[in-house]
């Protein structure tokens, strides 16, 4: 078929249009609508910060939601107090007993299971108290006995900051019918600091301490400490998100808190949590639990 001049021009125009379209940049997703109140205060534990998890999750949340997060990383006890005082909009903590009290006393409005990892007992490779592979209760008893015998060699480094880790540690002493926090023996050293700092002190002093696995692995290369007691059901470490009840504090950013709760329980975020740490440590530092219940994890 013989092409006319007009057909040739039309064909040329279409070819140019296709070429331009192929070279044009792909359309970007529209930015999220700006929230009415974009400022969100997150009170959380030092373990979520020290492990590096929040360095991954917070930028994702901010990009997807339009909120700007101010993170305050303290112990769970201090984070919960911030919620009670209306100084935080949303909490990410790991102290289940204190969380239940927070909710039952009317401070919290929503509570969602997010993830877990586990606690571990770490100490010097020489292990002067001989706790390696003991159960948690027996390990704490062994540390106390050895510490009473030789407090210059055996030390336990405690956070003593009302954090979830500190609460768990005190519970282990109580189950062993011991009270070093009350009696203050020479071998029991209180730091009043977060997990990362407490691990550093334990390493420098050659002492034992209770830590969450994530923070330990994130700092392991800088520490002279070994995992000595682990993989026991009593060492489970569970995290929840809680919002603040607006009946108590009407000015808290409840919309932002719910946006954060929904983000943390979203399947895509749970997948990020499940993969965090695998590339660097060969294992995830946290396990996402949004599809589970407290009962599934053995919590009452």
JOBELWO-V660404 format. One record per pair of residues at least 4 apart in sequence whose C-alpha atoms are under 8 Angstrom apart, sorted by the first residue. I is the first residue (numbers start at 1). GAP is how many residues later the second one is. Records with the same first field share a line. If there is no record, write none. Layout:
# JOBELWO-V660404
I: GAP / GAP
This chain:
# JOBELWO-V660404
3: 4 / 5
4: 4
5: 4
6: 4
7: 4
8: 4
9: 4
10: 4
11: 4
12: 4
13: 4
14: 4
15: 4
16: 4
17: 4
18: 4
19: 4
20: 4
31: 33 / 35
32: 31 / 32 / 33 / 34
33: 32 / 33
34: 4 / 31 / 32 / 33
35: 30 / 31 / 32
37: 30 / 216 / 219
38: 28 / 29 / 30 / 218
39: 28 / 29 / 30 / 31 / 214 / 217
40: 27 / 28 / 29 / 30 / 48 / 49 / 50 / 213 / 216 / 217
41: 28 / 29 / 30 / 31 / 46 / 47 / 48 / 49
42: 27 / 28 / 29 / 30 / 46 / 47 / 48 / 49 / 50
43: 28 / 29 / 30 / 31 / 36 / 37 / 39 / 40 / 45 / 46 / 47 / 48 / 49
44: 4 / 27 / 28 / 29 / 30 / 31 / 32 / 35 / 47 / 48 / 49
45: 4 / 28 / 29 / 30 / 31 / 34 / 47 / 48 / 49 / 118 / 119
46: 4 / 27 / 28 / 29 / 148 / 149 / 150
47: 4 / 148 / 149 / 165 / 167 / 168
48: 4 / 5 / 6 / 25 / 167
49: 4 / 5 / 6 / 24
50: 145 / 146 / 165 / 168
51: 163 / 164 / 165 / 166 / 167 / 168
52: 4 / 166
53: 4 / 220 / 223
54: 4
55: 4
56: 4
57: 4 / 212
58: 4 / 11
59: 4
60: 4
61: 4 / 5 / 6 / 199 / 202
62: 4 / 5 / 6 / 7
63: 4
65: 194
67: 189
72: 7
73: 6
74: 4 / 5 / 89 / 120
75: 4 / 86 / 87 / 88 / 89 / 119
76: 4 / 17 / 18 / 19 / 86 / 87 / 88
77: 4 / 18 / 21 / 84 / 85 / 86 / 87
78: 4 / 84 / 85
79: 4 / 9 / 12 / 14
80: 4 / 11 / 13 / 19 / 22
81: 4
82: 4 / 5 / 6
83: 4 / 5 / 6 / 7 / 8 / 24 / 161
84: 18 / 23 / 160
86: 158 / 162 / 163 / 166
88: 156 / 164
89: 154 / 155 / 163 / 164 / 165 / 167 / 168
90: 151 / 152 / 153 / 154 / 164 / 167 / 170
91: 149 / 150 / 151 / 152
92: 147 / 148 / 149 / 150
93: 71 / 146 / 147 / 148
94: 70 / 143 / 144 / 145 / 146
95: 4 / 68 / 69 / 70 / 72 / 143 / 144
96: 4 / 142 / 143 / 144
97: 4
98: 4
99: 4
100: 4
101: 4
102: 4 / 5 / 6
103: 4 / 5 / 6 / 8
104: 4
106: 139 / 142
107: 137 / 138 / 141
108: 134 / 135 / 136 / 137
109: 133 / 134 / 135 / 136 / 137
110: 131 / 132 / 133 / 134 / 135
111: 129 / 130 / 131 / 132
112: 128 / 129 / 130 / 149 / 153 / 178
113: 125 / 126 / 127 / 128 / 152 / 176 / 177 / 179 / 180 / 181
114: 124 / 125 / 126 / 127 / 150 / 151 / 174 / 175 / 176
115: 123 / 124 / 125 / 171 / 172 / 173 / 174 / 175
116: 120 / 121 / 122 / 123 / 170 / 171 / 172 / 173
117: 95 / 96 / 97 / 119 / 120 / 121 / 168 / 169 / 170
118: 94 / 95 / 113 / 117 / 118 / 119 / 120
119: 46 / 91 / 92 / 93 / 94 / 111 / 116 / 117 / 118
120: 90 / 91 / 92 / 93 / 107 / 108 / 109 / 110 / 111 / 115
121: 87 / 88 / 89 / 90 / 106 / 107 / 108 / 109
122: 86 / 87 / 88 / 89 / 103 / 104 / 105 / 106 / 107
123: 4 / 79 / 80 / 83 / 84 / 85 / 86 / 102 / 103 / 104 / 105
124: 4 / 79 / 82 / 83 / 84 / 100 / 101 / 102
125: 99 / 100 / 101
127: 4 / 5
128: 18 / 25 / 26
129: 13 / 14 / 17 / 18 / 25
130: 12
131: 7 / 8 / 11 / 12 / 97 / 98
132: 7 / 96 / 97
133: 95 / 96 / 97
134: 4 / 5 / 95
135: 4 / 94 / 97
136: 4 / 36 / 93 / 96 / 98 / 99
137: 4 / 35 / 36 / 38 / 39
138: 4 / 38
139: 4 / 90
140: 4 / 32 / 33 / 36
141: 4 / 32 / 35 / 37
142: 4
143: 4 / 11 / 12 / 13
144: 4
145: 4
146: 4 / 5 / 8
147: 4 / 5 / 6 / 7 / 8 / 39 / 40
148: 37 / 39
150: 4
151: 4 / 35 / 36
152: 35
154: 33 / 52 / 53 / 54
155: 32 / 33 / 34 / 50 / 51 / 52 / 53
156: 31 / 32 / 33 / 46 / 51 / 52 / 53
157: 31 / 32 / 33 / 34 / 41 / 44 / 45 / 50 / 51 / 52
158: 8 / 11 / 30 / 31 / 32 / 33 / 34 / 40 / 51 / 52
159: 4 / 6 / 7 / 31 / 32 / 33 / 34 / 35 / 36 / 39
160: 6 / 30 / 31 / 32 / 33
161: 5 / 31 / 32 / 33
162: 4 / 5
163: 4
164: 4
165: 4 / 45 / 46 / 47
166: 4
167: 4
168: 4
169: 4 / 41
170: 4 / 9 / 11
171: 4
172: 4
173: 4 / 5 / 6 / 7
174: 4 / 5
179: 4
180: 4 / 5 / 8
181: 7
184: 4
191: 7
193: 4 / 5
194: 4
195: 4 / 16 / 20
196: 4 / 19 / 20 / 23
197: 4
198: 4 / 11
199: 4 / 10 / 12 / 17 / 24
200: 4 / 23
201: 4
202: 4 / 5 / 6 / 7 / 23
203: 4 / 20 / 21 / 22
204: 20
206: 18 / 19
211: 4 / 5
212: 4 / 25
213: 4 / 72
214: 4 / 71 / 72
215: 4
216: 4
217: 4 / 64 / 68
219: 4
220: 4 / 5
230: 5
231: 4
232: 4
241: 20
242: 19
243: 11 / 14 / 15 / 18
244: 4 / 5 / 8 / 10
245: 4 / 5
246: 4 / 5 / 6 / 8
253: 4
254: 4
255: 4
256: 4
257: 4
258: 4
259: 4
260: 4
261: 4
262: 4
263: 6
264: 5 / 6
265: 4 / 5 / 25
266: 4 / 24
267: 4
268: 4
269: 4
270: 4 / 18 / 19 / 20
271: 4 / 17
272: 4
273: 11 / 13 / 14 / 15
274: 10 / 11 / 12 / 13 / 14
275: 4 / 9
276: 8 / 9 / 10
277: 4 / 5 / 6 / 7 / 8
278: 4 / 5 / 6 / 7
279: 4
289: 4
292: 4 / 5
293: 4
294: 4 / 5 / 6
295: 4 / 5
